[in-house]
Amino acid sequence: MNTPTPFSFSHATHRVVFGNGCLAQLPDVARQEKRHRALVILDEFFLGGDLHQRLEELLAGFAPRFHGIPRHEPDTDTVEDARAALVDSNADLVIAIGGGSAMDTAKAARMAASNPGPIDDIVGPMGVYMLPHPSFFVCVPTTAGTGSEVSESAIVAKTGTDYKMVLRSPEMSARLALLDPELSVTAPASVTAASGYDAVTHAVEAFTSKVSGPMTDPYARSAMQLLARGLPVAFREPDNLDARAACLVGSMQAGIAFNSAHLGLAHAIAGALGALNHVPHGLANALALPWTMAFNQPTLGNKGDEIAQIFGGDTAAAALSRLRLEVGLDLSLDDWVGDDAGRDAVAAGAMKSGQVRVNPRLPEANELRDIVEAMRTPTGGAQPQLAIS
């Protein structure tokens, strides 16, 4: 019998509702919570479109106001604009709908509104005390990737710098997450692939983290199983609601897992690529994960065998390499980072990440640089050949 080892588990989202068409529950939620004024923070892509119109109709009795956010990862300017919209609207119901950027912006904006002063005062990857905001907070993901709807953290770039701040507190979390697969069917194949591979990376790295445990492993394992089955189908058949549902629930479960288990080396590299080279986050993880898992292979043990079996390959790295090819993400780092100096900067930036410490194998600086160098070569879906013993 395997005796559980000591662990710490956090999950601050009070309720998750899943099902086709569950977005229609928003008016009932507002009435049950006795809310009167709604602010909807959404990707600006949706403004003026069918989803915007539907939300107008659903929230007609709750004085809805809409605030669109730009199509890039959140920065402090984006958060400040959303904070101003929240204060101006005096909303007691905040709904974030869209991808991770919309949800992270809303999470950070609520905390900025209830904790006066510069946002730098509430930055801390392990959490700092934050005054709660009185609004009832709902997250509605339209892509299956970030898991932001169930995490208690947000990533915000400091405008004009390459610094990405981490905000973390249970007060940031949604009180309700609505998972409606119907909302994701219009996502382009490229978005489905990148966001889905982000979710895969969350699940894999949470499963193999040094601080994974008996509460996070079942979520991570189920997430991997759902994503392995659902992501290739959702990529090929965007209208397949069963595949969309599998990805959406898998992404959510991966979010619950990494909220406590944290992540690993692929996310450390992806964070540096996003800050320095503006590589979209899911794509950055796809560039890194097969190579970081090849580096981790000697330390993975039975968990490596499980990952290989779930995703279909001889090793974890080979299986994740094959999946990357299947969803059109077997690409070269050279498309975004073109010289040695740029690759040096990515490696140096990644080494500063707190995710390195929980990676199952601790890299030396030169080893991390070798991984970044290897990312220049597409794998063709085969075992990544990493020249590190």
N, C-alpha and C positions, 0 to 999 in steps of 0.2 A: 504494500500500500504506500502511495506517495503522500507523505505528510506535508500539508501546505506550509510554505515558508512565510515569514512576516511580509506584510504588504500594506500599501495605502491605496485606497480607491476613492475617487471623487466623481460624482455625477450630479450636477446641479440642475439639469433640466427636469422640471416637475412632471411633464406629461408629453408623450409622443403619440400622435394619431396618424395612422397610415391607411390609405385606401384611395382608389380612383374616385376623383370628384370631391375629396374631403375639403378642398378649399371652400366649398359652399357652407362649411360650418362657421365661417368667420362671424356672421351676424349673431348666431346663437352664442358664440364665445363672448362677444362684446356685451350682449344682454346679461349673460350669466355673471360676468365680472362687473356689471354695473358701470360700464364705460360709455363715454359720450362723444369724445373727440378723437378721431383716428389720424395718425400720420403714417403714410405708407412710404417707406424708403426702398427704392427699387432701382435696378439697372436702368439707365436712361434709354437703353435700347427699347424698353417696353413702353415708354411714354407715348401716348397717342395711339397705341395699338389695341389689339383685341383684349389682351390681359388687363390693360389699364381700364378699358371700358367695362369689363366684367367686374373689376374691383370697385369702380364707381357705383355700379348697380348693387353689389353686395353690401356696400358700406353706406348706402344712401342715407340711412338714418343716423349716421355717426359723424357728420360734418367732415368727410375725408379730405385731407390735403396730401399732395403727392410731391415727393422730392426725389429727383433722379440723380444718380451718381455717375461719374465718368467711367468709361470702359478701360480702366486700368486699376492696378492694385491700390488699395486705400493708402492715402498719405494724410499728413496732418491738415492740409488745406481742405481735403475732402471731408474729413471728420469735422472740422470747424464749420463748414457750410451746413452739414447735417445737424450739428448741435444748434446752430442759429435757427434752422427750420423747426427744430423741436421746441426750442424756447418760445419762438414766435407763435407757434400753433397752440401752445399750452395743451398738447395732446396727452390724454391719459391712456391711450392705446397706441402702441407702436408696432407696426408690422413691417418686417424686413422680408422682401421677396426678390429672389434672384440667385446669383451665385455667391461664392464666398466673399467677394468684395462688398456686395450689398449688405450681407449679414454682419461682416466684421465692422463695416462703417457704422451700422446702426448700434452695434454693441458698444463701440468706442464712443459714439456720440452721446448715448445715454449717460455713460460714466463722466464724460466731459461736462455735461449739463448739470450733473448732481455733485460734482467735485470741482468747485471753482479753482481757477489757476491754470498754469501751463500743463498740458497733457503729460509732459515729462515727469510731473510729480506722482503720477500713478502708473508709471512703467515699472515692470518687474516680472521676469519670466516665471518666478515661483509664487507670484501673487503678492499684492500689497492691500492694505485695507482700503476699501472704497465705500463711500456713502451710496446707498441704493437710490435708484430713481423710482418715483412713485408710479410710473406707467406700467401697464400690463404689456409684456413683450412677447410677440409671436414671430417665429422664424419659419419661412416657407421656401425651401430650396427648389430651384428650377433646374439645377444640374446635380448629378450624382458625383460628388468629388470631395469637397472640403470637409464635410462633417461639422461645419461651423454651427449648424442648428442645434447641436448637442454638446458643444465644447464651451468651456468657460474662459477662453482666451481669444485674442484678436491680434493680428499683425498689422502694424501701421508704419509706413515709411515716413521718415522725417523729410518734409519737402525740401528739395534742393541739396540733399545729401545722399550718401549710399547707406545710411543707417536705418535699419528696420527695428522698430520698437515692438516689444511684446507686452501686452496688457493682459493680466489674468486675475480673475476674481469670480467667485460664485455669483456675485451681484450682476455680472455681465450676461449671464446665461438667459436663454429664452425660458419663459414659464411654460410655453407650449410650442412644440414643433409639429407642423402639419406636413406630412409627406404625401404628396399627390402625384403619382406617376404620370398622369395626363399632362402635367405642366412641362415635362421634359421632352416630349416627342418632337418639338420644333427645334431642338438644339442641333446645330450643324454637326456632321460626323466628326469634324476636327475637335469640336468642343466636347462631344461625348467621349472621344478617345483620351484627350488630355485630362479632363476632369476625372474620368474613370481610372486612369492610371495613377492619378494623385491619390484616389481612394485606395487603390491596390497598395501603393507605397505606405500609406497610413497603416493599413492592416498588417502588412509584412513587417514593417519596422516596429510597430507596437508589439507584435508577436515575438520578435527576436530581441527586443530591448533588454538591457541588464535589469531593469526594474519591472519587467512584465511579471505577471503572477496569476493566481487562480481566479481572480475576478476579471482580469483583462483578457486572458488567453481564450476563453470561450467566445467572447465578442469578436476578437481578431480572427479566430479560426472560422467562425460562421461568415464573417465579412469576406474572407478570402474565398470561401466556397461559393458564395453568392456572386461575387464579382468575376470569378473564373468562369462561371456559367453564363452570366448575364452580359458582361461587357462586350465580348466579340459579337454577340447577337444584336445588341443595341447599336453597335457600330455599323453592322451590315443592314439591319432592318429597323430604322428609326421609329416606325410605328408599332413595334412589338411591345405591347404594354407589360407583358410578363417579364421580358428582359429589362425594361426600364424599372419595373418594380424591384427586381433583384438587385440592380445597381443602386437604387435609392436606399433600400434597407441596408445593403452591404456598406454603403458609404456612411450611413448613420451609425452602424455598429462599429465601424473602424474609428469613427470620431469618439465614441464612448471609450474605446480601448486606448487610444493615444492620449486622451484627456488625463489618464493616470499613468500609463506606461511610457509616455513621451515617444520619441521617434528615433532617428539614427543618422547615419552618415550621408545617406542620399538627401535628406532634408537639410543637412548642414551645407552641402554643396548647392542645393537648389536655392537656399536662402541667399548665398553669395551671388549666384547667377542672376537672381532677380534684382538684387540691390545694385550690382555693378553693371549688368548687361541687359537688364529689363527683359529677361527671358520669362515667359509666362510660367507660372509655378508648376502646373501639372506637366508641362513639357520638360521643364528642368528636372523634375523627378524622373521622368522617363529616360532622359539622357544619362542619369546617374545610376539608377537602381540596379540594373544587371551587373554593372561593374562593382558597386559597393557590396553586393551580395557575393560576388566572386571573391572579393577580399575577405568577407566575413566567413566564408565556407568552412575553414578549419575549426571554427568555434561553434557552429550551429547545431551539431549533433542531431538528435531525433527531430528537432524542429525544422532543420534543413530538409530532412527526408519528407516531412509533412508538406512543406511548401512545394517541393518538387512534385509530389503526388497530386496535390490539389490543382496546380497549374499545368501539369503534364510535361515533365522533362526529367532528365537523368539527375540534375542537380537543381537547387533553388534558382541559381543564376541562369542556367540554361532555360528553365521553364519561364522565367520572367523575361528573358530575352526573346523567346518565341512569342509570348503574348504581346510584347512591344511591337514586333514585326507585324503581327496579325492586325493590330489597330493603327497601322501606318505611322508609327513613331520611332522606327529604327533609323535614326538620323545622326548626323555628325555635329559635335560641338563646334566645329569650324564655321558653321553657318551663323554662329552668334559671337564666338570669341576667336579672333583671327591671328593672334600672335602669342609668343611666349610670355611677354609681359602681362598680357591679359589673363593667361592661364595661371601665371604665378599669383596674380591678385586674387583670382577665384580660390585657389588652394589656401592662400593665407587667410582670406575671409572665412572660409569654411572651418578652418582650425579654431577660430574664435567662438564658434557656435557651442552652446551648451548641449546640443544633441550629440556631439562627438563623445561626451563622457558616458552616455548611456548606450552607445553603440556596442554590440557584443564583442568587437575587437577594436582595441584602441590603436589608431594609426599614428605613426611618426609623421612629421611634417613632409619628409621626402616621399613617404608612401602615399600620402594624400595627393601630393603633386603628381605621382605616377598614375593614380586613378584618374585624375583630371586629364592627363595626357592621353590615357587610353580611351577616354570618352570621345576622342576625335574620330574613332573608327566604328562605323556601324557593324553590328554583330551578324547580320543576316539571319537572325533567329537562332543562332547556335550558341554554344558555351563561350562566354567572354574569355579571351586569352589574356590574363593579367600577369605581367612579369614580376610578381611579388610572391615570395615563398611564404 
